[in-house]
Amino acid sequence: MSRKRMMVLILLALGCGAPALAESLYKPGTYQALTSDLRQRKAGDLITVMVYETASATSTADTRSGRDADVGLGVQTPHRGYAAGIQARNHTDGGGQTRREGKVLAQITVAIREITESGDLLVAGEQVLDINNETQQISVEGRIRPQDVSDANVVLSTRIANARIRYSGQGDLADKQRPAWWQRFLTLFGI
């Protein structure tokens, strides 16, 4: 037998006798299909949130009640008639309506604070805008699924779980819209 053949036989014998050690290329926690638009993300990366929130609520109440009571007493004599009567009326009529609407349109970039074991992204961020002595602040925080983030790195606020979106303002305009202290005091007593 030739030397080459002998070498091939030895290699085959060694290969068949030893178990094959191989590691899978597929890892469920980090798998991304080749056609996927998902990118690897880490804490500190930025994502743009398009805040488009509308809310409206209406509550209406209408109350009506009424009560009538009559009591009468009459005595007749041949020449004189005596009569007495009691009459009571109680009527209540009430109504009320509460209506509240709100709309927030904004765009804010938030940072990834943490990545959960399931791969969801915990994000938070705020934006402060000062114009003519008015400070407008918007803050967003919540949980995002990576597949809800578009190729342009944008997610809609309606796709954020446990979303906390705050929009507030301070300054001259906000102060003018707030009732005076004495009006708030009188309101406490229903006046």
LOMI-765852 format. One line per 10 residues: number of its first residue (from 0); their letters; for each residue x, y, z of N, C-alpha, C. Coordinates in steps of 0.2 Angstrom, whole numbers. Last residue first. Layout:
N
NUM) a) X Y Z X Y Z X Y Z ~ ...
***
This chain:
191
190) igfltlfrqw) -339 389 232 -342 396 231 -340 398 224 ~ -334 377 237 -340 377 232 -343 384 231 ~ -323 378 244 -329 378 248 -335 378 243 ~ -313 378 234 -313 372 239 -320 372 243 ~ -315 390 228 -318 384 225 -318 378 229 ~ -309 398 236 -316 399 236 -319 392 233 ~ -296 395 233 -298 394 240 -306 394 240 ~ -295 399 219 -294 391 221 -297 390 228 ~ -296 412 221 -301 409 217 -301 401 219 ~ -285 415 228 -291 416 231 -297 413 228
180) waprqkdald) -275 413 219 -275 409 225 -282 409 228 ~ -281 413 201 -278 416 207 -279 412 214 ~ -279 400 189 -283 404 193 -279 407 199 ~ -268 400 175 -269 397 182 -273 402 186 ~ -264 408 164 -270 403 164 -272 400 170 ~ -253 415 168 -259 419 167 -265 414 166 ~ -244 405 169 -246 408 175 -252 412 174 ~ -242 401 156 -245 396 160 -247 400 167 ~ -236 413 151 -243 411 148 -246 406 153 ~ -224 414 158 -229 419 159 -236 417 157
170) gqgsyriran) -220 397 164 -219 404 161 -225 409 162 ~ -221 380 159 -220 385 164 -218 392 161 ~ -228 365 154 -226 371 152 -225 376 158 ~ -227 348 149 -229 353 154 -226 359 151 ~ -231 331 146 -230 338 142 -232 343 147 ~ -225 315 147 -227 321 150 -226 327 146 ~ -229 298 146 -227 304 142 -230 310 145 ~ -225 282 148 -226 288 152 -224 294 148 ~ -230 266 143 -228 273 141 -230 278 146 ~ -231 253 143 -230 256 149 -227 263 148
160) airtslvvna) -225 251 126 -228 248 132 -226 252 138 ~ -227 260 111 -223 260 117 -227 257 123 ~ -234 263 100 -231 256 100 -226 255 107 ~ -237 276 100 -243 271 102 -240 264 102 ~ -226 283 97 -228 282 104 -233 277 105 ~ -217 274 84 -222 278 86 -224 277 93 ~ -199 276 81 -205 272 83 -210 276 85 ~ -185 275 70 -191 279 73 -196 274 75 ~ -175 271 61 -173 271 69 -179 276 72 ~ -178 268 49 -176 275 50 -174 276 57
150) dsvdqprirg) -184 256 50 -177 256 47 -174 263 48 ~ -193 257 66 -192 256 59 -185 257 56 ~ -197 246 79 -192 252 77 -191 251 70 ~ -203 235 82 -207 241 81 -203 247 79 ~ -193 225 85 -197 225 79 -201 231 77 ~ -190 228 99 -185 230 93 -189 230 86 ~ -202 236 109 -200 229 105 -196 231 100 ~ -200 246 123 -201 246 115 -199 239 113 ~ -206 255 136 -203 249 134 -205 248 127 ~ -203 272 143 -207 266 142 -203 260 139
140) evsiqqtenn) -205 289 142 -201 283 144 -206 278 143 ~ -202 306 139 -205 300 136 -201 294 140 ~ -207 324 141 -203 318 143 -206 311 141 ~ -205 340 137 -209 334 136 -204 329 137 ~ -208 357 142 -204 351 143 -209 345 141 ~ -206 374 139 -210 368 137 -206 362 138 ~ -206 390 146 -202 383 145 -207 378 144 ~ -205 406 141 -209 400 142 -205 394 141 ~ -198 417 137 -199 416 144 -204 410 146 ~ -196 414 123 -199 420 126 -202 419 133
130) idlvqegavl) -194 397 124 -196 402 120 -199 408 123 ~ -186 382 127 -187 389 130 -188 394 124 ~ -188 365 129 -188 371 124 -190 377 127 ~ -182 350 132 -184 356 135 -183 361 130 ~ -185 333 132 -183 338 128 -186 345 131 ~ -180 316 138 -184 322 138 -181 328 134 ~ -181 298 139 -178 305 137 -182 311 138 ~ -179 281 139 -181 287 142 -178 293 139 ~ -183 263 137 -180 270 135 -183 275 139 ~ -179 247 136 -182 252 141 -178 258 139
120) ldgsetieri) -183 235 124 -178 241 125 -182 245 130 ~ -182 217 124 -186 223 124 -181 229 126 ~ -176 205 126 -174 209 121 -177 215 120 ~ -179 198 138 -183 196 132 -181 200 125 ~ -171 204 147 -169 197 145 -173 195 139 ~ -170 221 141 -172 216 145 -170 209 143 ~ -158 234 141 -161 229 137 -163 223 141 ~ -159 252 146 -158 245 148 -161 240 142 ~ -160 264 140 -157 263 147 -155 256 148 ~ -158 272 125 -159 265 128 -156 265 135
110) avtiqalvkg) -165 289 124 -159 284 125 -161 277 128 ~ -174 298 112 -173 295 118 -167 290 118 ~ -180 312 104 -175 306 103 -174 304 111 ~ -196 317 98 -191 317 103 -186 311 103 ~ -209 326 92 -204 321 90 -198 322 95 ~ -227 328 94 -220 330 95 -215 324 92 ~ -242 332 99 -239 330 93 -232 332 94 ~ -256 329 108 -249 330 109 -246 327 102 ~ -272 334 115 -268 331 109 -261 333 110 ~ -287 331 124 -280 333 123 -277 330 117
100) errtqgggdt) -302 336 132 -299 333 126 -291 335 126 ~ -316 333 141 -309 335 141 -306 332 135 ~ -331 338 149 -328 336 143 -321 338 143 ~ -345 335 159 -338 336 159 -335 334 152 ~ -361 341 164 -357 338 159 -349 340 160 ~ -376 339 173 -369 341 172 -366 338 166 ~ -391 344 181 -388 341 176 -381 343 176 ~ -407 343 190 -400 344 189 -397 341 183 ~ -421 346 199 -419 345 193 -411 347 192 ~ -433 342 211 -426 343 210 -425 342 202
90) hnraqigaay) -447 347 221 -445 345 214 -437 347 213 ~ -460 345 230 -453 345 231 -451 343 224 ~ -474 352 238 -471 350 232 -464 350 233 ~ -489 350 248 -482 351 248 -479 349 241 ~ -503 357 256 -500 355 250 -493 355 250 ~ -517 356 266 -510 356 266 -507 353 259 ~ -532 364 271 -528 359 266 -521 361 267 ~ -549 366 276 -542 366 277 -538 362 272 ~ -565 373 278 -560 369 274 -553 371 276 ~ -581 374 281 -574 375 284 -570 371 279
80) grhptqvglg) -596 382 278 -591 377 276 -584 379 278 ~ -612 385 284 -605 387 284 -601 381 282 ~ -625 380 285 -624 387 282 -617 389 282 ~ -624 366 287 -629 368 282 -627 376 280 ~ -606 361 285 -612 362 289 -617 366 285 ~ -593 352 281 -598 355 279 -604 356 284 ~ -575 351 281 -581 350 285 -587 355 282 ~ -561 344 275 -566 348 274 -572 346 278 ~ -544 342 271 -549 341 276 -555 346 275 ~ -530 335 262 -536 340 263 -541 338 268
70) vdadrgsrtd) -514 334 256 -519 332 261 -524 337 262 ~ -503 330 244 -509 334 245 -513 331 251 ~ -487 330 236 -491 327 242 -497 332 243 ~ -475 325 225 -481 329 226 -485 326 232 ~ -459 326 218 -463 323 223 -469 328 224 ~ -445 321 208 -451 325 209 -455 322 215 ~ -430 322 199 -434 319 204 -440 324 206 ~ -417 320 188 -423 323 189 -427 319 194 ~ -401 322 181 -405 320 187 -411 324 187 ~ -388 317 171 -394 321 171 -399 318 176
60) atstasatey) -371 318 166 -376 316 171 -382 321 170 ~ -358 313 156 -364 317 156 -368 314 162 ~ -341 315 150 -346 312 155 -352 316 156 ~ -329 311 139 -335 315 140 -339 311 145 ~ -312 313 133 -317 309 137 -323 314 138 ~ -298 310 122 -304 313 124 -309 309 128 ~ -282 311 116 -287 308 121 -293 313 122 ~ -269 307 106 -275 311 106 -279 307 112 ~ -252 308 101 -257 305 106 -263 310 106 ~ -238 305 95 -244 306 92 -250 304 96
50) vmvtildgak) -221 306 94 -227 306 99 -233 309 95 ~ -209 297 88 -214 301 86 -220 301 90 ~ -193 295 94 -200 293 96 -205 299 93 ~ -178 288 90 -182 294 89 -189 291 90 ~ -165 282 100 -171 280 95 -175 286 95 ~ -148 278 103 -153 283 103 -159 280 98 ~ -138 269 116 -140 270 109 -147 274 109 ~ -138 265 129 -135 272 127 -136 273 120 ~ -136 248 127 -138 254 132 -134 260 129 ~ -138 243 110 -135 242 117 -137 248 121
40) rqrldstlaq) -143 233 96 -143 239 100 -140 237 107 ~ -141 227 80 -140 226 87 -140 233 90 ~ -156 230 70 -149 231 71 -148 229 79 ~ -167 223 58 -166 224 65 -158 225 66 ~ -171 219 46 -169 226 47 -167 228 54 ~ -166 203 39 -169 207 44 -166 214 44 ~ -161 194 31 -165 199 28 -168 204 33 ~ -155 185 39 -151 189 35 -154 195 31 ~ -162 186 56 -162 184 49 -158 188 45 ~ -153 184 71 -156 189 66 -156 186 59
30) ytgpkylsea) -152 179 87 -153 177 80 -156 183 77 ~ -149 179 101 -146 184 97 -148 183 89 ~ -156 169 107 -157 175 110 -154 181 105 ~ -154 157 99 -161 160 99 -161 167 102 ~ -142 155 88 -142 156 95 -149 160 96 ~ -134 145 76 -141 148 78 -141 148 86 ~ -123 138 74 -122 145 73 -129 149 75 ~ -118 126 86 -123 128 82 -122 136 81 ~ -102 118 86 -106 122 90 -111 125 84 ~ -96 101 87 -98 107 83 -103 111 87
20) lapagcglal) -87 87 87 -88 93 91 -90 99 87 ~ -89 70 84 -89 77 81 -91 82 86 ~ -80 58 93 -86 61 91 -85 68 88 ~ -69 47 84 -70 52 89 -76 56 87 ~ -69 37 74 -69 35 81 -70 41 85 ~ -69 44 62 -75 40 63 -75 38 71 ~ -56 50 62 -62 54 61 -68 50 63 ~ -47 39 62 -47 44 68 -54 48 68 ~ -50 33 50 -51 29 56 -52 34 62 ~ -46 43 41 -53 41 41 -55 37 48
10) lilvmmrkrs) -33 44 44 -37 50 45 -44 48 46 ~ -29 31 40 -28 33 47 -32 39 48 ~ -32 32 26 -35 27 30 -35 29 38 ~ -23 42 22 -30 43 21 -34 38 26 ~ -11 35 24 -12 41 28 -20 43 27 ~ -12 25 15 -11 23 22 -13 29 26 ~ -11 32 3 -17 28 5 -17 26 12 ~ 1 37 3 -4 41 3 -11 38 5 ~ 10 25 3 10 30 9 4 34 9 ~ 2 11 -4 6 17 -4 5 21 2
0) m) 4 -6 0 0 0 0 4 6 0
***
